């Protein structure tokens, strides 16, 4: 399974860098807001800190989904993955709606918004990865010696 996950982790690392970079390109007004009003989001002004945050979130989620992949049957695991995709799509919708209707978030501008959308895309990619994986069956053979 580790050989199969390595390309996924590399893809997620690249997407996390993209997301962190885009979120660090908030507008001047948005950056001022992060500095003076929303100080808890000041780490997003530095691309690698935002990328690291996104990547860690995805790795925690990847770990949880790999446990689900190991412990549940394929049909039950697929139901779990579909639920996660649905949750991610709802999160993506609410993120979009928030960016369009909250003035302070609208001021962050498009690059920041796209970085937020990439965050949700990563969750969907992880779930789709596990949906297309075949369940590894462990076969135990017992030999009887005379």
N, C-alpha and C positions, 0 to 999 in steps of 0.2 A: 504494500500500500504506500510505503514511503516514496518509492520511485514514481508512483502516479501523482502524489501530492506535490512533489518538488516543482513541476512546471506551474501548478496552480499558485503556489507560494510566491514564485518569481513574478507571475502575472499580477498578483495582489500587491507585491512590493512596488512594481512599476505604477500601478493604479494609485497606490497610496502616495507615492511621490507626486503624481499628477494632481491628485486631490489636494495635497498639502501645498503644492505650488500655486494652484488656482485660488485656494482660500487665502493665501498670503497676499494675493493681488487685489485685496479689497480696495474700494475707492478711498480717497483721502479722508472724506467725511467718515467713512466706515472705520478706518484705522484710528481716527481721533476718538470715535466712540468706544473702540476696544481699549484705548489707552486711558480714557478718563471716566467712562460710565460703566461699561461692561468689562471690567478688569479680569474677570474669570476667563474671558476668551482672548486675552492678550497673547497667549501662546500661538494662536493661529496667524499672527503677523509674521512669524518665522516659519518658512516653508517646511524645514525638516522636523520641527516640533509638531506641526499639524500632521505631517506625513506619518510620523512615529505614532501619534495618537490613533490615527485611522488604522494603521497597520496592526497595532496591538489589539484594537477592537476586533478586527477581522480574524486575527490569530486565535483569540479567545473563542470566537464564534466557530472557527474551523475546528478547534478542539472539541467543542460541544457537538458539532455535527458529525465528527468522526466517531465519537462515542455512540451517538444514535445509530450510525451506520453499522457499528460492531454489535450493538446490543439488541436492536429491534429487527424484526423480519423485514424483508424488502417492501411489502405492501404498507406496513405500518410506518416504516421510515419514510416512504414516499409521501404519505399523508402529512407527516411532520414537515418535510421539505416544502410541500405545497403550501402549508400553513405559513411557513417562514417567508416564502415568496410573496404570499398575499400580504403579510404584515409589512414586508419591505416596500411593496407597491403602495400600500396605504401610507407608510412613512414618506415615501417619495411624493405622493400627492399632497400631504400636509406640509411638507417642506416647500413644495412649489407654491401652494396657497399662502403660506406664511411669507415667503419672499415677495409675493405679489401684493399682499394686503397689509403688511406691517411696514409702516413708513421707515422705521430705523433699519429694518432688514432689506428693504428695497434699495436703500442708499448704499448698500454694500456692493452693488452692481453685478453684472453678468458673470464675470470670472469667478467670483466667490460663490455665486449660485451654482454654477456648473460643478465646482469642487464639492459642494454639498450633495449634488445629484450623483456624482461618482461614488460617494460614500455608500449610498443605497444600492447602487449597481454592484458593488463588491459583495454585498450580502446575497444578492440574487445569483451572482456567479458561483458563489460557494454552494448554494443549494442545488443549482443546476448541475454542478460538477458531481455531487453525490447522487443525484437522480440518475445520471447516465452511467454511473459505475455499476459493474456487476457485483453481486454479493458473492464474496469468497466463501465457498463451502469447504468446511474442514472434513475430510474423509479419514476415518480411522479404520485401518485394516488390521486385523488380528490374525496372526499365523499360529496354527496349532501344530506343534511338533510331536511326532509319534514317540 
